[in-house]
């Protein structure tokens, strides 16, 4: 039986985690972060968010070391909970990974159109009142095909691409941040908060799980670790991803707020680029930021192809989804059917346009929280040391608060009708697939 190739090292796992974590959100939602908390509230919200995620990261590090399975949460829950719980957990985590692929493909068209407006010249149709342009579709499909092919070829090629894009992106960020701090003014930070201190921090903390999620994707490549890889380094990769992600977002928030008055960035299409252009009065800085964002979306897209295809592969192997998803390419040693399935599904989602993707992203964020909760519950059932139990309990309380913050109507930023509809549709799709596999398994037995 062909197994997955064992090629990954510590730097590869960091690139995978950071690749999944940081896409283009720092470019497209900066104005929303400022509206929620102001510069200081946004930074403090991220600090609180990252600190509260560290215990969850610790739990994942211990779980991946003990259970190096590509299914991650599916494998962890299978040890202590019914099969239906494993399916539900895996199905929701799959959504959180997969959705990033079409989202970044759609973002590619928006970024390209900002630099080359002619891409928006041919409108194909409208969905949810938002146009879908031919140029955007072609670019998104091209990226999807290329990254699907790259991952079909092998994990080593995909890992090289992740490392190259990750460190190229970080280099570009250092360049434009240093250039920005040479201009602007500290007076632009005022007022420091958008709301009351606690509300400013809370509203930003509410979205940090989505913006800092991805550290747990390290576990999806656990079966592809190099033979000389030490299990304790899974924790190193996971925790360093959280810390570097925190530093990245705090630096970007501070640099943008320093470059231009943050209130003036409201409703700007790409507020980060606008702030630096106003500070430097130069177009080259915009082009550099857009190039950085394009590299970031390629990095995030590729990382999420890896994570989502491994989830599909693992669920197929456990007969939670179609067993053909568990096929491994004899030569490339990749989960080839799962990789192609992610590519095909991404193509379909791209054609749906941005209007239908945005509500589902909110559902994906809750899916991550449920997956983290399941992982913490599984680790607690393993009866670890006092420190491990404390981390697991804290993780359970944290993820409960994250879920309640989205589903309780009286909480600011809760789900609205489009998110509930998206969750219902995805839940029904999952129930249909689960029932079909369950029926097939009963018939075969």
TALINQUI-V734931 format. One line per field, one symbol per residue. burial: I if it has 16 or more other ideal C-beta (glycine too) atoms within 10 Angstrom, else O. Layout:
burial=???
This chain:
burial=OOOIIOIIIIOIIIIIIIIIIIIIIIIIIIIIIIIIIIIIIIIIIIIOIIOIIIIIIIIIIIIIIOIIIIIIIIIIIIOOIOIOIIIIIIIIIIIIIIIIIIIIIIIIIIIIIIOOOOIIOOOOOOOOOOOIIOIIIOIIIOIIOOIIOIIIIIIIIIIOIIIOIIOIIIOIIOOIIOIIOOIIOOOIIOOIIIIOOOOIIIIIIIIIIIIIIIIIIIIIIIIIIOOOIOOOIIIOIIIIIIOIIIOIIIIIIIIIIIIIIIOOIOOOOIIIIIIIIIIIOOOOIIOIIIIIIIIIIIIIIIIIIIIIIIIIIIIIIIIIIIIOIIIIIOOIIIIIIIIIIIIOIIIOIIIOIIOIIIIIIIIIIIIIIIIIIIIIIIIIOIOIOOOIOOIIOIIIOIIOOIIOIIOOOOOOOIIOOIIOOIIOOIOOOIOOIIOOIOOOOOOOO
